[in-house]
Amino acid sequence: MSKSALPRRSVVVGAAATVVGWNTVGRSWAVAARTPDAAADTEAATDTTADADALARVPHLDGTLVADSAALARFGGDFGHLVTAAPRAVLRPGSVRDVATLVAFARRHRIPVAMNGQSGTGDAAELESHSSYGQAGVRGGVAIDSRGLDRIVRITPGRAVVEAGVTWAQLTDAALAKGWMPPCLTDYLHLSVGGTLSVGGIGGGVQRYGFQVDTVESVDVVTGTGELVTASASANRELFEAVLGGGGQAGLIVRATLRLVRARERALVLNLFYDDLGAYLADQKKLMLERRFDLQVGDVSRDAAGTGWRYKVEGVVHYDGTAAPDRAKLVRGLRCVAAETTFTDQTAREYAYRVDAFAGFLKGAGLWSQPKPWMSLFLPASTAGTFTREALALLTAEDLGAGLLLFYPFRTDVFTRPMTVMPDEPVGFHFDLLSFPFPGADHAAALRRNRRLYDRAVQLGGKRYLIGAIPDVTHADWRRHYGSRWGRVVAAKHRFDPAGILTPGQGIHS
């Protein structure tokens, strides 16, 4: 074979297709076909014939870099099923080192890269990114499948070290086996640790512990230059603060050291119902400030007649043995509909996994895989009532579908990471529209509604959570979102990802 020519390579549809190099002239991958006659299985084969000098060979990897159609299709979508952004290759890392190697290679050749949690319960049919509007997408680039980094390194008293692809469910069960528990869990546990830490990570423990990023002691990060760096509050602090809740802009989290708390045996769950929004807001704030519950959430749903809205507080007290909390004391001085108050006593693990049954219903009904225009906002307490009344005047039962609207308070001083910006008041409310529309819903109209509500929330001092489906977000929107912290966002991007290759789907620096 002459030096001026290389064997013809093609992307093989439906078969394992291992990437061997990058054509620097044609800007395409050279892929080793599985069999000599693989071209028979090829659909729109990519010809990457090139001079030897034009082929940059992929460095040795412990895992694989593939470009088969099934992998590209899987990583082209996400949980929202509203945006498609197919990569041109998928890295299935065999080690943390693989991520650093791949990113360094991608930086040299200006290839965009994003980490993708591909989380779920383990059923291959349901594994998908839990961003809802293309945030983990990397059109034309390389998607890194974090499931290759699924090792729980160790659990010791008060601490866990895990790789980014471990799910919170896996960590919860491993920690419980040793008498410990993550202090702040997502409502749905089958999400990757690295994925939620990249955006913040919210759940019912937010009032006491902040986001999941507020429980992180240190992280191992691959920066946009391909360096593997350990960062904490005392070492490489700028990087530490840039990646926790930073949307994958300054680095990719590959390992994390997390705080744990002592596990309690049982959970007493209290549900309080309200017909009046004002009474609900006042009691939610009162309960939070008095710290009556270990966990405190709430939601809004249609009333029985379907003509209005009802409000629910869900409070949880954890305890051990038979030392159950005083139920009368928990409801004293509240303005709820007393006759409808309910208590449920269950194990702490049962409560942690409470969403699994609901998820199973949605999957069985075919709604889990439908488009979902989610929107997640944080509102100042002073304007939460105004915004919610206006929002509920717009929302219909069809907008929710089989989903729900979470709505509950938090103290803003518990959020310690600079990239997770909050309203400028001591108390805020989380407004989380988790819609599961029925087939035939007008998703374009739902996205327009989301944009309208987002703009109104911003007018009222609100902020957004990075996973939501908000269309047409501009550079000016991002500057307004980060406010006085925008300079830090830009400086971190320039320092740690100078080629601008990391996580383009967020659109923060586009």
Sequence and secondary structure as in RCSB ss.txt:
>XXXX:A:sequence
MSKSALPRRSVVVGAAATVVGWNTVGRSWAVAARTPDAAADTEAATDTTADADALARVPHLDGTLVADSAALARF
GGDFGHLVTAAPRAVLRPGSVRDVATLVAFARRHRIPVAMNGQSGTGDAAELESHSSYGQAGVRGGVAIDSRGLD
RIVRITPGRAVVEAGVTWAQLTDAALAKGWMPPCLTDYLHLSVGGTLSVGGIGGGVQRYGFQVDTVESVDVVTGT
GELVTASASANRELFEAVLGGGGQAGLIVRATLRLVRARERALVLNLFYDDLGAYLADQKKLMLERRFDLQVGDV
SRDAAGTGWRYKVEGVVHYDGTAAPDRAKLVRGLRCVAAETTFTDQTAREYAYRVDAFAGFLKGAGLWSQPKPWM
SLFLPASTAGTFTREALALLTAEDLGAGLLLFYPFRTDVFTRPMTVMPDEPVGFHFDLLSFPFPGADHAAALRRN
RRLYDRAVQLGGKRYLIGAIPDVTHADWRRHYGSRWGRVVAAKHRFDPAGILTPGQGIHS
>XXXX:A:secstr
  TT        TTS  EEEEEETTTTEEEEE SSTTGGGG SS       GGGEEE    SSEEE  HHHHHHT
T  TT S     SEEEE SSHHHHHHHHHHHHHHT  EEEE  BSSS TTT B   SSSTT  TTSEEEEGGG  
 EEEEETTEEEEETT BHHHHHHHHHTTTEE SS  SS  SBHHHHHHH    TTHHHH SGGGGEEEEEEEETT
S EEEEESSSSHHHHHHHTTSTTSSEEEEEEEEE EE  SEEEEEEEEES HHHHHHHHHHHHHHT  SEEEEEE
EE TTSSSEEEEEEEEEEE TT    HHHHHTT  S GGG EEEEEEHHHHHTTHHHHHHHHHHTT TTS    E
EEEEEHHHHHHHHHHHHHH  HHHHBT EEEEEEEEGGG   TTS   SSSEEEEEEEE B  TT  HHHHHHHH
HHHHHHHHHTT EE TTS   S  HHHHHHHHGGGHHHHHHHHHHH TT  B GGG S  
